[in-house]
Amino acid sequence: MINPISANSIAPKTTKTSIFYVNDLHGQTMKMEKVYNMSKAFDQFVPSEKTTKLKLSSGDIMLGESSKPNVIASKFLEMIGVTATAVGNHECDGDSKQLYELTKDKNYKMLGLNVKIDEKNPLSKRIEKSYIQEKDGERYGIIGLLPPDLFTRVAKPDNYKDFQVDDFDKTIKDVQEEVNRLQEQGVNKVIVISHAGNANEKRLAQETSGIDVILGGHSHELIKDVKEGENLLYGKDGNPVVITQAGKDADNIGVLNLEFDENGVITKVQNNVTPTKGFRRNLIMKYFSEKVLGKPEMVGTVKAADPEPANRLGAENPHADFVADAMKEATGAEIAILGSANLRNTFEAGAITSRDVSSIVPFKNGMVVAPLSEKTLVDALKFGAHSLVSAGTKPGILQVSGLNYKMNKAGELLSAEFVDKNGNKQALDINNPKEDKTFKVALDTYYANGRDGFSMLSCMDKVEQTFEDDKDKMVMAKLKRMTQAGQPIEVKADNRIQIVD
């Protein structure tokens, strides 16, 4: 059992280390402006005397195919002083050439032990397995991991044909070999920056020897404090391993304070997770963001906004309702469907700008309208409903417009109905849905390509309309239209999705 660090803790002959860590920021550039200030506070207020300070990232700092926000995300890591980042799935939303161009001149390392890349791809030299960070006379072995499910989480897997990501059984063996190699070089403090997800990270902690810390990502866990059996586990050598994760969407950052004995074994630990909400946006970062993205445009004023659900993947989200309604209105479709994971921020009462909207729906996938059968819709609703009983509520229920549906907490679809533009309702047959009964449905190209497991939605060969505008522009148009008409903008849930016992 490790003792927590107290303010009066004095442990002679130990190595004190503080790690500022981030994960799954998902391109939230405005929140990055707050994280910048938090990183500077870390520099200033963490006691520097006899304390080695590190800054590390566990991936998914970028998001989407659009290069401009990712230019900011990549520069952000450099500006706050991160020395290494794992490669997450969202770093791979664009193609590998774009990822290389975004990162080739940055001074942080990109780590991914569990990927093999064709040597013709310049990323094969950019992405390393591990490295030894030497600071204040101390040596730390840093190992990085990509998500083992990378190819099911990117919109265009063909962009990464020259990547091979190992399964996690092989990854565990390879990590152990890398730890052994680092130890042979005299390193006795090993940190893994992982974008493999909490379940895999727990396996890694317990099925290896020599790892001290796993800075996790990918599964969006908000891990506070240090609790034995939860995020304080023990390796095969009996030594403690601490696992962290700071949630998602730049809502929080973490600082992990550690003390190691002379053998590199953790003797004391303190895990501090701090919300970004109370911090100001840094003017330097803000200037850089606006230089890349341009000045934000005022698009409306929100009168009132309900809070998002505690688990945005597993409940009706009023902010998603507003977005789905905007999609349906802009495309003229009968129904709009939207993945719960598409939303990365929320509307707030007050003035709202184009950058605010882009932070809520940051993906730039493009939109289509296609005729989908009753059976396709029912199958998609059932698949999404099953998320309620899946690990991490993945991939999430479908958010909708022009549909109402009900499910139970066991993830079973109980009923569904089409709601036309006049409010008339027509029940869908969820037991024997028809193939020849179709509806015009708006969805983004990610889901129209059957991604995130929604293979039944693959419909690019049936598309009747395509739109260059993505969800953000459709939402902005709706906000402007309502503002010009003098309509109050209220973001409220209306029970279009119900979950019962």
Secondary structure, 3 states (H helix, E strand, C coil): CCEECCCCCCCCCCEEEEEEEECCCCCCHHHHHHHHHHHHHHHHHCCCCCEEEEEEECCCCCCCCCHHHHHHHHHHHHHHCCCEEECCHHHHCCCHHHHHHHHCCCCCEEECCCEEECCCCCHHHHEECEEEEEECCEEEEEEEECCCCHHHHCCCHHHHCCEEECCHHHHHHHHHHHHHHHHHCCCCCEEEEECCCHHHHHHHHHCCCCCCEEECCCCCCECCCCCECCCEEECCCCCEEEEECECCCCCEEEEEEEEECCCCCEEEEEEEEEECCCCCCCHHHHHHHHHHHCCCCEEEEEEEECCCCCCCCCCCCHHHHHHHHHHHHHHCCCEEEEEHHHCCCCCCCEEEEHHHHHHHCCCCCCEEEEEEEHHHHHHHHHHHHHHHHCHHHCCCCEEEECEEEEEECCCCEEEEEEECCCCCEEECCCCCCCCCCEEEEEEEHHHHCCCCCCHHHCCHHHCCEEECCCHHHHHHHHHHHHHHCCCCEEECCCCCEEEEC
